[in-house]
Amino acid sequence: MPSFSEVREQAEKLYQDLTVRQKLISAAVIFTAVAGFVALFVLTNQPNYRTLYSDLSPDDAADVVNWLKNEKIPYRISDAGSTIKVPEDKVYETRLALASSGLPKGGSVGFEIFDKSGLGVTDFVQHINYLRALQGELERTIEQFPQVKSARVHLAQPKESLFTSEKREPTASVVLTLKHGEELERSQVQGIVHLVANAVPRLKKDNITVVDTEGQVLFENQLPQDNLSNLTSAQLIYQRRLESYYKHKIQSMLEDALGPNRAIARVSAEIDFDRVKVNEERYDPDMVAIRSEQKLKETQSGQEPGGIPGVKGGLATKLQGNLGQADSGTVTTKEQNTTNYEITRTQRQVNGAIGKLKRLSVAVLVDGTYKEKNGKATYIPRTPEEMAKLQQIVKAAMGFSEERGDDISLVNVPFNSREPAQPEMARILDVGTKLLKPLANLILALLFIFLVIKPLLKKYVFVSPQEEGMAHLPEGEGGMGDMELPEPEPMPALKPMPNPQERLQNLAHEYPERAAALIKVWLREKMEEDKDKKDGSRG
C-alpha cells in the first residue's frame, strides 16, 4: 500500500504535468462539484418540521413569531398563518419556553389589559375593559376542560339604578366548541355555570345559558330540572358509560389472554329508567298484642229478717218466719271482663332505583391462530374447548346472570388486518431509521463522485493527445459545422495477407543492406547474452 508521501508526490507530479488550460478547467470542475454537493447535502439534510401550535389567532401568531425571531429559532408558517412549525428536536423545549413567557394567550384578553393603562381614560372605557378582561379570564378557565376546544363568554351587566322597579339583573351566555367526538357531562356543565355565576357580581344561575356550536342547549335553568329532554340525554349518557365499562372489562381480559388486537367486544345494555314507588301495609293475624283490658266484678249478700210493712199481729209474725227462712241464705255475684287486642301491622314505602340493569347482550369476535409457512400466514381456527374457555372468561367479566336473561355471542373469525407483535422487528426498524440518513448521505456522495466529478475530469482534464490535437484544429466562424471536409475515398479491396517467410525474403531482396545490418545486430546481441551467461556461471 503506497504511503501518504508517495500519494502526495504522484498528485504533485500529475498537477505539474497539466497545462494551464487543464489546471483552470480542473479548478472550475472541482469548485462546481463541491458547491453542488454541499447544496445537495444541505437540501437532503434539512430538519424535519413539526407543528408547534395550530389554530392560532392572528395576534397570538404574531406574538409567537416575534418570540421565535428574538430567540433565533427557525420556523415555518402554514395554513394562512394559523399554524407555526419548528424543527422536530425543538418542539417541546420551545413550548415550555413559550408557556413560561405567557404565550400564546389563547386569543382572549385577560386582566393584563390594565398593565398598559393610559392617562385620561374615562369610566366608560374602564368599565368596558373590565368586562373584556372578565370575559377573557372566564374563557381561559373554561378552556382548561379537556373536552373543550375553545370557549366564548358574553356578559351583559346593566347599569345600577336606585329605583327598584328599574333594576335589572346581569345575564351571561357561554358558547363552547367541543373537540371532535367529545361531550361534556351534566356535572361538568353545572360546574361551568357555577363558575360563571360566582365570578360575576349579582349573577344568578337562572340567568346563564350554555350552548355549543352545534346549537344544542347544554344548560338553561329556566326549564324545570326534570325536563324530559335533559332526562333523556342523561339516560343516554349513563347507558353509553355502562356499555363502555363492560366493554372495557371484557376486551381487556381477552387481550390479556390472547394478545393485543385479537378480540373485539361490543355490549348492549337494557336499563330500566322507570320511577317506581311502592306503599305496602301488612297485617299478621298470628302476631297479636293486648291493647287494653277491663275487668268488672259485683257481689250481693242476703239481709236479716224484719217486719212486713202494713201487717201486724200474729199474721205478721207467721209471715216473717216464713220469709226469714227463705231469704236468710241468698248471695248474688256478677263478674265482667273486657280485653281489646291489636293485630300486628307492617307499613313499608319503597322507591325503586332509577337506571336498574335489566339485561346485557354481549357480542365478541375472536381471532384465530396463524402458522407461518413459506412466508405466508395460514389461518387456524380455535378448537371448541378454547372457545368454551373464552366464553367462561367473558361470563366472568360481565357478571353473567341467567335471571336477567343475559345473552352472549362468541364467534371465531379471521381478522383482515392482523398485526402480530414483533418487538424484534420494531427494534430493527428503529435502528434502521436512525442509520438511514447517514447511509443516504454516503450513497449520495459516492454517486456524486462517480457520476459527476469523474466524467467531468475525464472529459476536460485527462484528455488523450489525439483528442487534444483534434481540439486544437482550426475552427471556422461557425465551428466544426462550417468546415468543408473532403469526401472520403473508397477503401481498396482487401488482399490476402502473404506468408511471413515469403514477405521476409522479399524484404531481404529489396533492402539487402538493411537486412545484413539487422542480422549483425541479432548476432551481436546473441554473443553478448552468451558471454553474460558464462560470466555468471564462473562467478
Backbone hydrogen bonds, N-H to C=O, Kabsch-Sander energy under -0.5 kcal/mol:
donor,donor_aa,acceptor,acceptor_aa,energy
7,V,3,S,-2.1
8,R,4,F,-2.4
9,E,5,S,-2.6
10,Q,6,E,-2.5
11,A,7,V,-2.2
12,E,8,R,-2.7
13,K,9,E,-2.6
14,L,10,Q,-2.6
15,Y,11,A,-2.3
16,Q,12,E,-2.5
17,D,13,K,-1.9
18,L,14,L,-0.6
18,L,15,Y,-0.8
23,K,19,T,-2.4
24,L,20,V,-2.3
25,I,21,R,-2.4
26,S,22,Q,-2.7
27,A,23,K,-2.5
28,A,24,L,-2.4
29,V,25,I,-2.7
30,I,26,S,-2.8
31,F,27,A,-2.6
32,T,28,A,-2.6
33,A,29,V,-2.6
34,V,30,I,-2.7
35,A,31,F,-2.6
36,G,32,T,-2.6
37,F,33,A,-2.7
38,V,34,V,-2.7
39,A,35,A,-2.4
40,L,36,G,-2.6
41,F,37,F,-2.8
42,V,38,V,-2.6
43,L,39,A,-2.3
44,T,40,L,-2.2
45,N,41,F,-1.3
46,Q,43,L,-1.0
50,R,86,V,-2.7
52,L,84,I,-3.2
53,Y,84,I,-1.4
56,L,82,S,-2.3
61,A,57,S,-2.8
62,A,58,P,-2.2
63,D,59,D,-2.2
64,V,60,D,-2.5
65,V,61,A,-2.4
66,N,62,A,-2.3
67,W,63,D,-2.0
68,L,64,V,-2.4
69,K,65,V,-2.4
70,N,66,N,-2.1
71,E,67,W,-2.0
72,K,68,L,-0.5
72,K,69,K,-0.8
73,I,68,L,-2.4
76,R,85,K,-2.3
78,S,83,T,-2.4
82,S,79,D,-1.6
83,T,78,S,-2.0
84,I,53,Y,-2.4
85,K,76,R,-3.0
86,V,50,R,-2.1
88,E,48,N,-2.9
90,K,87,P,-1.9
91,V,88,E,-1.0
94,T,90,K,-2.0
95,R,91,V,-2.1
96,L,92,Y,-2.1
97,A,93,E,-2.1
98,L,94,T,-2.7
99,A,95,R,-2.5
100,S,96,L,-2.1
101,S,97,A,-1.0
102,G,99,A,-1.3
103,L,98,L,-2.8
110,G,108,S,-0.5
113,I,110,G,-1.7
114,F,111,F,-1.5
115,D,112,E,-1.7
116,K,113,I,-0.5
117,S,115,D,-0.5
118,G,116,K,-0.6
121,V,118,G,-0.6
126,Q,122,T,-2.0
127,H,123,D,-2.5
128,I,124,F,-2.3
129,N,125,V,-2.7
130,Y,126,Q,-2.2
131,L,127,H,-2.1
132,R,128,I,-2.5
133,A,129,N,-2.6
134,L,130,Y,-2.6
135,Q,131,L,-2.6
136,G,109,V,-0.5
136,G,132,R,-2.5
137,E,133,A,-2.5
138,L,134,L,-2.0
139,E,135,Q,-2.3
140,R,136,G,-2.3
141,T,137,E,-2.0
142,I,138,L,-2.6
143,E,139,E,-2.1
144,Q,141,T,-1.3
145,F,142,I,-1.8
148,V,145,F,-1.1
149,K,177,T,-3.1
150,S,177,T,-1.5
152,R,175,V,-2.4
154,H,173,S,-2.8
156,A,171,T,-2.5
166,E,163,F,-0.8
167,K,164,T,-1.1
171,T,156,A,-2.0
172,A,207,N,-2.1
173,S,154,H,-2.3
174,V,209,T,-2.7
175,V,152,R,-2.9
176,L,174,V,-0.5
176,L,211,V,-2.3
177,T,150,S,-2.8
178,L,176,L,-0.7
179,K,147,Q,-2.5
182,E,179,K,-2.1
189,V,185,E,-2.1
190,Q,186,R,-2.3
191,G,187,S,-1.9
192,I,188,Q,-2.1
193,V,189,V,-2.3
194,H,190,Q,-2.6
195,L,191,G,-2.3
196,V,192,I,-2.4
197,A,193,V,-2.5
198,N,194,H,-1.8
199,A,195,L,-1.0
200,V,196,V,-1.3
203,L,200,V,-1.5
204,K,202,R,-0.5
207,N,204,K,-1.4
208,I,205,K,-1.6
209,T,172,A,-1.7
210,V,219,F,-2.2
211,V,174,V,-2.6
212,D,216,Q,-1.6
213,T,176,L,-1.6
215,G,212,D,-1.9
218,L,210,V,-2.3
218,L,216,Q,-0.7
219,F,210,V,-1.9
221,N,208,I,-0.8
223,L,220,E,-1.8
227,N,224,P,-1.3
231,L,227,N,-2.5
232,T,228,L,-2.7
233,S,229,S,-2.4
234,A,230,N,-2.3
235,Q,231,L,-2.3
236,L,232,T,-2.3
237,I,233,S,-2.3
238,Y,234,A,-2.4
239,Q,235,Q,-2.5
240,R,236,L,-2.6
241,R,237,I,-2.2
242,L,238,Y,-2.3
243,E,239,Q,-2.5
244,S,240,R,-2.6
245,Y,241,R,-2.3
246,Y,242,L,-2.1
247,K,243,E,-2.3
248,H,244,S,-2.3
249,K,245,Y,-1.9
250,I,246,Y,-2.4
251,Q,247,K,-2.8
252,S,248,H,-2.2
253,M,249,K,-1.5
254,L,250,I,-2.1
255,E,251,Q,-2.6
256,D,252,S,-1.8
257,A,253,M,-1.3
258,L,254,L,-3.1
259,G,255,E,-1.9
262,R,259,G,-1.0
264,I,365,L,-2.3
266,R,363,A,-2.4
268,S,361,S,-2.9
270,E,359,R,-3.0
271,I,269,A,-0.6
272,D,356,K,-3.4
273,F,271,I,-0.7
276,V,274,D,-0.7
278,V,350,V,-3.8
280,E,278,V,-0.5
280,E,348,R,-4.0
282,R,346,T,-3.3
284,D,344,T,-2.8
287,M,284,D,-0.8
288,V,286,D,-0.8
289,A,342,E,-1.7
291,R,340,N,-2.7
292,S,340,N,-1.8
294,Q,338,T,-4.9
296,L,336,Q,-5.0
298,E,334,K,-7.3
300,Q,332,T,-7.2
302,G,330,T,-1.3
311,V,308,I,-1.7
315,L,312,K,-0.6
316,A,312,K,-0.5
317,T,313,G,-1.6
318,K,314,G,-2.8
319,L,315,L,-2.8
320,Q,316,A,-2.2
321,G,317,T,-1.8
322,N,318,K,-2.0
323,L,319,L,-2.3
324,G,320,Q,-2.2
325,Q,321,G,-1.7
326,A,322,N,-1.3
327,D,323,L,-2.5
328,S,324,G,-1.2
330,T,327,D,-1.0
332,T,300,Q,-6.7
334,K,298,E,-6.6
336,Q,296,L,-5.8
338,T,294,Q,-5.0
340,N,292,S,-4.0
342,E,289,A,-3.9
344,T,284,D,-0.9
344,T,287,M,-2.1
346,T,282,R,-3.2
348,R,280,E,-3.5
350,V,278,V,-3.6
352,G,276,V,-4.1
352,G,350,V,-0.6
355,G,272,D,-1.5
356,K,272,D,-2.0
358,K,270,E,-2.8
359,R,270,E,-1.7
361,S,268,S,-2.6
362,V,407,D,-2.5
363,A,266,R,-2.7
364,V,409,S,-3.0
365,L,264,I,-2.9
366,V,411,V,-2.7
367,D,262,R,-2.6
369,T,380,I,-2.4
371,K,378,T,-2.1
373,K,376,K,-2.8
376,K,373,K,-1.6
378,T,371,K,-2.4
378,T,376,K,-0.5
379,Y,377,A,-0.5
380,I,369,T,-3.2
387,M,383,T,-2.1
388,A,384,P,-2.3
389,K,385,E,-2.0
390,L,386,E,-2.4
391,Q,387,M,-2.1
392,Q,388,A,-1.8
393,I,389,K,-1.9
394,V,390,L,-2.2
395,K,391,Q,-2.4
396,A,392,Q,-2.2
397,A,393,I,-2.0
398,M,394,V,-2.2
399,G,395,K,-1.3
400,F,395,K,-2.0
405,G,401,S,-0.7
406,D,401,S,-1.9
407,D,360,L,-2.5
409,S,362,V,-2.5
411,V,364,V,-2.6
411,V,409,S,-0.5
413,V,366,V,-1.6
413,V,411,V,-0.7
418,R,416,N,-1.1
419,E,417,S,-0.6
426,A,422,Q,-2.4
427,R,423,P,-2.2
428,I,424,E,-2.3
429,L,425,M,-2.6
430,D,426,A,-2.0
431,V,427,R,-2.4
432,G,428,I,-2.7
433,T,429,L,-2.3
434,K,430,D,-1.7
435,L,431,V,-1.9
436,L,432,G,-0.9
437,K,433,T,-0.6
439,L,435,L,-2.0
440,A,436,L,-2.5
441,N,437,K,-2.2
442,L,438,P,-2.2
443,I,439,L,-2.5
444,L,440,A,-2.3
445,A,441,N,-2.3
446,L,442,L,-2.4
447,L,443,I,-2.5
448,F,444,L,-2.2
449,I,445,A,-2.2
450,F,446,L,-2.6
451,L,447,L,-2.4
452,V,448,F,-1.5
453,I,448,F,-1.8
454,K,449,I,-2.8
456,L,452,V,-1.7
457,L,453,I,-2.7
458,K,454,K,-2.4
459,K,455,P,-1.8
460,Y,456,L,-2.6
461,V,457,L,-2.1
462,F,457,L,-2.3
463,V,461,V,-1.9
468,E,464,S,-2.6
469,G,465,P,-2.9
470,M,466,Q,-2.3
471,A,467,E,-1.7
472,H,468,E,-1.1
473,L,470,M,-1.0
476,G,479,G,-0.6
479,G,476,G,-1.3
481,G,478,G,-0.5
482,D,479,G,-1.6
483,M,480,M,-0.9
485,L,483,M,-0.9
503,R,499,N,-2.3
504,L,500,P,-2.2
505,Q,501,Q,-2.4
506,N,502,E,-2.3
507,L,503,R,-2.2
508,A,504,L,-2.6
509,H,505,Q,-2.2
510,E,506,N,-2.2
511,Y,507,L,-3.1
515,A,511,Y,-1.7
516,A,512,P,-2.1
517,A,513,E,-2.3
518,L,514,R,-2.1
519,I,515,A,-1.9
520,K,516,A,-2.2
521,V,517,A,-2.1
522,W,518,L,-2.1
523,L,519,I,-2.5
524,R,520,K,-2.8
525,E,521,V,-2.5
526,K,522,W,-2.0
527,M,523,L,-2.6
528,E,524,R,-2.5
529,E,525,E,-2.0
530,D,526,K,-2.1
531,K,527,M,-2.5
532,D,528,E,-2.4
533,K,529,E,-2.0
534,K,530,D,-2.1
535,D,531,K,-2.6
536,G,532,D,-2.0
537,S,533,K,-1.8
538,R,534,K,-2.1
539,G,535,D,-2.2
